[in-house]
Amino acid sequence: MKRILFLLIIASILLPGKAQTLNDAKKYYEAGDYVKAENAFSKLAKRRVIDAFGYLADIYNRQYKFEEAEKNIDEYITQLKRKRSSTKQAEELAAQIRRNARMIQGVEDVMIVDSIVVNKENFLSYYKISPESGSLNTYNHYFNSSIEPEATVYITELENRLYYAKMDKDSLLSIYTRIKELNDWGEGKILPESINGDGNTNYPYVISDGVTIYYASDGEGSIGGYDIFVTRYNSYTDTYLAPENVGMPFNSPANDYMLVIDEFNNLGWFASDRNQPEDSVCIYIFIPNRSKLTYNNDAYGAETIRKFAQIHSIRDTWKNEFEVEDARSRLAAAINYQPAEKKKSDFEFIVNDHTVYGKVDDFRSGKARNLYKEYEQQQQNYQELLKRLENQRETYSKVSAEEKEKMSPAILDLEQHIEKMEEELNNLEIEIRNEEINYKK
């Protein structure tokens, strides 16, 4: 959908005597020199060279000049219809431009503390996330394979669940999940069509609540290439909520993916190949917002908002340099982190009045052992949800009545979810205890 979008269309309608000029303009475009390409196609558009309008629309879209892009794509479609040529791909770009024009009205106000340009092949090795946030890997490395060079794997902290991408029967990447059963992984289960839609779906990551999943897709709803989406598992209905595009500045007309929220270090990470050579990707590190904050368009003006959306300068995003300095200290610590030796006693689990376990290996029953691992994961998720609820309540107390009304359903849903988790934890604890007490060799 990117640079090749119009190369399939442009087999039609070249004006006599202008072919060389058009070819020169196309060379600038294909080389990524959009300044020269824009100048050349603008001259051709004045001469009513039809394809120039299509190229200009795509160039303006890449430059976040969506009004100009819309004018040119509309003209291009009009001219194609007059010539009775196919408008399918042009209509797809028109829909993308209109999505982008709406999205730039709500650019998230997020502080980006650092960025690094790395080789695309091993970009995951530069994500320095805490062990409490799980781990990332490539499909080929984790599964000792060579068939999925671009697919990634997310492993939960307790290493009892996987989320990963692999090629499906339609030759598209889709996201699957597996649960560890005893010492082996169960069968892979594909996530629903609301996530795995009509394009490639890859780069999964689940935050510590166990229900919120970020991923990237180049299918419907993308503003260009891979876009980052978020959805949430609804335990009441055993379904996922409708995915949402996380918007700008995280997404762009280029490829954007692998968004990670490390709640332990309070740092976020995502990758983008915007303005990068073909073999490179830029990793951005940011401070996650507790709830989404957007820039005031009227206060900043269209040009400044455009720069925020493009991440024209990370320093321009710094509203509070003390917070940035603190985040950079956390980032340095994460980069230099060395795992500590495990303590002899990892926890305290009361089996009965005379027995207290301190390690997973203390369990004699294999089923009780695995249930306890599940209990630990749920306990961690429960604590994270409590922390999130506390943060939302704090935010709620400070916002306007209108914002309170918007936040209320989410807070109520979270309270109900926490109440259900408390009951599930109590029941699971009893089940573990009974399994271990009644275990017989």
C-alpha positions in Angstrom: 0.0 0.0 0.0 2.9 2.3 0.3 5.3 3.3 -2.5 4.0 0.7 -5.0 0.3 1.8 -4.6 0.1 3.6 -7.9 2.7 1.6 -9.8 -0.1 -0.9 -10.5 -2.4 1.8 -11.8 0.0 3.7 -13.9 -0.2 1.7 -17.1 -2.7 4.1 -18.5 -3.1 7.6 -19.8 0.4 9.1 -20.5 0.3 12.3 -22.6 2.3 12.3 -25.8 5.7 14.0 -25.4 5.6 14.0 -21.6 6.7 10.4 -20.9 10.3 11.2 -20.1 9.2 14.0 -17.7 6.8 11.8 -15.9 9.4 9.1 -15.7 11.9 11.5 -14.1 9.2 12.5 -11.5 8.5 8.8 -10.8 12.3 8.2 -10.2 12.3 10.9 -7.5 9.2 9.3 -5.9 10.6 5.8 -6.0 13.9 7.1 -4.5 12.0 8.7 -1.6 13.0 12.2 -2.6 9.5 13.6 -2.1 10.5 17.3 -2.3 11.8 17.0 -5.9 9.0 14.6 -6.7 6.3 17.0 -5.4 7.9 19.8 -7.5 8.0 17.7 -10.6 4.5 16.3 -10.3 3.0 19.7 -9.5 4.3 21.0 -12.9 2.8 17.9 -14.6 -0.5 18.4 -12.8 -0.7 21.9 -14.2 -0.4 20.3 -17.6 -3.2 17.9 -16.7 -1.1 14.8 -16.7 -3.6 12.5 -14.9 -1.2 10.3 -13.0 0.5 13.4 -11.4 -2.6 13.9 -9.3 -2.4 10.4 -7.9 1.3 10.7 -7.0 0.7 14.2 -5.5 -2.0 12.8 -3.3 0.3 10.1 -2.0 3.2 12.5 -1.4 1.0 15.0 0.5 -0.4 12.1 2.5 3.2 11.1 3.5 3.8 14.8 4.5 0.7 14.9 6.6 -0.8 17.6 4.3 -4.2 15.9 4.2 -6.2 18.7 2.8 -3.9 18.9 -0.3 -3.9 15.1 -0.5 -7.7 15.0 -0.5 -8.0 17.6 -3.3 -5.5 15.7 -5.5 -7.0 12.2 -5.0 -10.5 13.5 -5.7 -9.2 15.1 -8.9 -7.4 11.9 -9.8 -10.5 9.8 -9.3 -12.6 12.2 -11.4 -10.1 12.0 -14.3 -9.9 8.2 -14.1 -13.7 7.9 -14.2 -13.7 10.2 -17.3 -11.2 7.8 -19.0 -13.3 4.8 -17.7 -10.2 3.5 -15.9 -10.3 1.5 -12.6 -10.5 3.7 -9.5 -10.3 0.8 -6.9 -6.7 1.5 -5.6 -7.3 5.3 -5.8 -10.4 4.9 -3.7 -8.4 2.9 -1.1 -5.9 5.7 -0.9 -8.7 8.3 -0.6 -10.2 6.4 2.3 -6.8 6.3 4.0 -6.3 10.0 3.5 -9.7 10.8 5.1 -8.9 8.5 8.0 -5.6 10.4 8.5 -7.3 13.8 8.3 -9.6 12.7 11.1 -6.9 11.1 13.2 -4.6 14.2 13.2 -7.4 16.0 15.1 -6.6 13.9 18.1 -2.8 13.5 18.3 -1.8 12.1 21.7 0.2 14.4 24.0 3.0 12.0 25.0 6.6 12.7 26.1 9.1 10.8 24.0 12.3 10.6 26.0 14.7 9.0 23.5 15.0 7.3 20.2 17.5 5.0 18.5 17.9 3.9 14.8 18.8 0.2 14.6 19.0 -2.6 12.0 15.5 -3.9 11.4 16.5 -7.6 11.5 17.5 -7.5 15.2 15.5 -4.6 16.5 13.9 -6.6 19.3 17.2 -7.0 21.1 17.1 -3.2 21.8 13.9 -3.5 23.8 15.1 -3.5 27.4 11.9 -4.4 29.2 11.7 -5.6 32.8 11.3 -9.3 33.6 8.1 -8.4 35.3 6.7 -7.4 31.9 7.6 -10.7 30.2 9.9 -11.1 27.3 10.0 -10.7 23.5 11.6 -13.0 20.9 11.4 -13.8 17.2 9.4 -16.7 16.0 12.4 -18.3 14.4 14.6 -18.1 17.4 12.0 -19.2 19.9 10.6 -22.1 17.9 14.0 -23.0 16.3 12.6 -22.4 12.9 13.5 -20.5 9.7 10.0 -20.1 8.2 8.7 -16.8 9.8 11.5 -14.2 9.6 9.2 -11.3 10.5 7.0 -12.9 13.1 7.5 -12.2 16.8 6.6 -13.9 20.1 5.6 -12.5 23.5 6.1 -14.7 26.6 4.4 -13.8 29.9 6.5 -13.3 33.0 5.7 -16.8 34.4 6.4 -18.3 30.9 3.0 -20.1 31.0 1.5 -18.3 28.0 2.6 -17.3 24.5 1.3 -14.9 22.0 2.9 -15.2 18.6 2.4 -14.6 14.9 2.7 -17.1 12.1 1.6 -17.5 8.5 -1.9 -18.9 8.0 -3.5 -20.7 5.1 -4.1 -17.4 3.3 -0.4 -16.5 3.3 -1.0 -13.8 5.9 0.4 -13.4 9.3 -2.1 -14.0 12.1 -1.7 -14.0 15.9 -2.1 -17.2 18.0 -1.9 -18.0 21.7 -0.7 -21.1 23.6 -1.0 -22.1 27.2 1.5 -24.3 29.0 0.0 -27.6 30.2 2.3 -29.3 32.7 5.7 -28.9 31.0 4.4 -28.8 27.4 2.7 -26.1 25.3 -0.9 -26.8 24.3 -2.2 -26.4 20.8 -2.1 -23.0 19.3 -5.4 -21.1 19.3 -5.9 -18.3 16.7 -7.2 -15.0 18.1 -10.6 -13.9 16.6 -11.3 -12.2 13.3 -11.8 -8.9 15.0 -8.0 -9.0 15.5 -6.9 -11.2 12.7 -8.7 -9.4 9.9 -8.0 -8.9 6.2 -4.3 -8.1 6.4 -1.1 -9.2 8.2 -1.3 -9.2 12.0 1.9 -9.4 14.0 3.9 -8.0 17.0 1.7 -9.0 19.9 2.2 -7.7 23.4 0.0 -8.1 26.5 0.4 -5.8 29.5 0.5 -7.2 33.0 -3.3 -7.1 33.5 -3.4 -10.1 31.2 -6.3 -8.7 29.2 -5.0 -5.7 27.3 -3.2 -6.7 24.0 -1.3 -4.4 21.7 -0.5 -5.6 18.2 0.1 -4.3 14.6 -1.9 -4.9 11.5 -1.6 -3.6 7.9 -5.3 -4.4 7.2 -8.5 -2.5 7.6 -8.2 0.6 9.7 -4.5 1.2 9.0 -3.4 4.7 8.0 -0.5 3.2 6.0 1.5 0.0 6.3 1.5 -1.6 9.7 -0.4 0.4 12.4 -0.6 -0.3 16.1 -3.9 -1.4 17.6 -5.2 -2.1 21.1 -8.0 -4.4 22.3 -9.0 -6.0 25.6 -10.2 -9.4 26.5 -13.7 -9.5 28.1 -13.7 -12.4 30.6 -17.5 -12.2 31.0 -18.2 -13.1 27.3 -14.9 -14.8 26.4 -14.4 -12.3 23.6 -12.2 -9.4 22.7 -13.5 -5.8 22.5 -13.5 -4.0 19.1 -9.8 -3.1 18.4 -8.9 0.6 18.3 -6.2 2.3 16.3 -3.9 3.9 18.9 -3.6 7.0 16.6 -0.8 9.5 16.1 2.0 10.0 16.9 2.4 6.2 17.3 1.0 5.5 13.8 2.0 7.1 10.5 1.7 6.5 6.8 4.8 4.3 7.2 5.1 1.0 9.2 4.6 1.3 13.0 4.6 -1.7 15.3 5.7 -3.6 18.5 4.3 -1.2 21.1 5.3 -2.3 24.6 4.2 -0.8 27.9 6.6 -1.7 30.6 4.5 -0.9 33.7 7.3 -1.9 36.1 9.7 0.7 34.7 6.9 3.1 33.5 8.4 3.2 30.0 6.9 2.6 26.6 8.5 1.4 23.4 7.5 1.3 19.8 9.2 1.0 16.4 8.7 2.9 13.1 10.3 2.9 9.8 9.1 6.4 8.9 11.9 8.4 7.3 14.3 5.4 7.5 16.3 3.5 5.0 14.8 0.1 4.0 16.9 -1.9 6.4 16.5 0.3 9.4 13.9 1.1 12.0 13.7 3.8 14.7 12.8 2.7 18.2 11.0 5.4 20.3 11.0 5.3 24.1 8.2 7.3 25.8 6.5 7.9 29.1 3.1 6.1 29.0 0.0 8.3 29.9 -2.3 6.9 32.6 -5.2 8.0 30.4 -5.1 9.4 26.8 -4.2 13.1 26.6 -4.5 14.9 23.3 -3.0 18.2 22.1 -5.3 21.3 21.9 -5.5 21.9 18.1 -6.6 25.5 18.5 -3.8 26.4 20.9 -1.0 24.9 18.8 -2.1 25.4 15.3 -2.1 23.0 12.3 1.6 23.2 11.5 2.7 22.5 15.1 0.2 19.6 15.4 1.5 18.2 12.2 5.0 18.2 13.6 3.8 16.5 16.8 2.1 13.8 14.7 5.3 13.3 12.7 7.5 13.3 15.8 9.5 16.1 14.1 11.5 16.6 17.3 11.3 14.5 20.5 12.5 17.5 22.6 9.4 19.4 21.5 7.3 16.8 23.3 8.9 17.5 26.7 6.4 19.3 28.9 8.3 18.5 32.1 12.0 18.0 31.8 12.2 16.6 35.4 9.9 13.7 34.3 12.0 13.2 31.2 15.3 13.2 33.2 13.7 10.7 35.7 12.5 8.5 32.8 16.0 8.6 31.2 17.4 7.4 34.5 15.0 4.5 34.5 15.9 3.7 30.9 19.6 3.7 31.7 18.9 1.3 34.6 16.9 -0.9 32.3 19.6 -1.0 29.7 22.2 -2.0 32.4 20.0 -4.4 34.3 21.5 -7.6 35.5 19.1 -10.3 36.8 19.6 -11.0 40.5 20.0 -14.5 41.9 16.7 -16.1 43.0 16.0 -16.0 46.6 15.8 -19.3 48.5 12.2 -18.6 49.4 10.2 -17.0 46.6 6.8 -16.8 48.4 4.7 -18.0 51.3 1.8 -20.3 50.6 0.0 -21.9 53.6 -1.0 -25.5 52.8 -2.2 -26.3 56.4 -1.5 -25.4 60.0 1.8 -27.2 59.8 3.0 -26.6 56.3 4.1 -23.5 54.4 5.7 -23.6 51.0 8.3 -21.1 49.7 9.1 -22.5 46.3 7.1 -23.9 43.4 9.2 -27.1 43.6 7.8 -27.7 47.1 4.5 -28.8 45.7 4.3 -32.6 45.4 1.2 -32.5 43.2 2.0 -31.6 39.6 -1.5 -30.2 39.2 -1.2 -28.1 42.3 2.2 -26.8 41.1 0.7 -25.7 37.8 -2.4 -24.2 39.5 -0.1 -22.2 41.8 1.8 -20.7 38.7 -1.6 -19.7 37.4 -2.5 -18.2 40.8 0.7 -16.2 40.8 -0.1 -14.7 37.4 -3.6 -13.9 38.4 -2.4 -12.4 41.7 0.0 -10.1 39.7 -2.8 -9.2 37.3 -5.0 -8.4 40.3 -2.5 -6.1 41.8 -1.9 -4.3 38.6 -5.7 -3.8 38.2 -5.9 -2.4 41.7 -3.1 0.1 40.8 -4.8 1.0 37.6 -8.1 1.6 39.4 -6.4 3.8 42.0 -4.8 5.9 39.2 -8.1 6.2 37.4 -9.9 7.3 40.6 -7.2 9.8 41.2 -7.6 11.2 37.6 -11.4 11.1 38.0 -11.2 13.4 41.1 -9.3 16.1 39.1 -11.2 16.2 35.8 -14.3 18.1 34.7 -17.9 16.8 34.9 -17.9 16.0 31.2 -14.7 14.0 31.5 -16.0 12.3 34.7 -19.0 11.1 32.7 -16.7 9.7 30.0 -14.5 7.9 32.5 -17.3 6.4 34.7 -18.2 3.3 32.5 -14.5 2.3 32.4 -14.0 2.7 36.1 -17.2 0.7 36.8 -16.1 -2.1 34.4 -12.7 -2.2 36.2 -14.3 -2.4 39.6 -16.5 -5.3 38.5 -13.5 -7.0 36.9 -11.5 -6.7 40.1 -14.4 -8.1 42.2 -14.7 -11.1 40.0 -10.9 -11.6 40.1 -11.0 -11.6 44.0 -13.5 -14.4 43.9 -11.5 -16.4 41.3 -8.3 -16.0 43.4 -10.0 -17.2 46.6 -11.5 -20.2 44.8 -8.1 -21.0 43.1 -6.3 -20.9 46.4 -8.7 -23.4 47.9 -8.4 -25.7 44.9 -4.5 -25.6 45.1 -4.6 -26.4 48.8 -7.0 -29.3 48.4 -5.1 -30.7 45.5 -1.9 -30.7 47.5 -3.4 -32.0 50.7 -5.2 -34.9 48.9 -2.2 -35.8 46.7 -1.2 -39.4 46.8 1.8 -40.9 45.0 
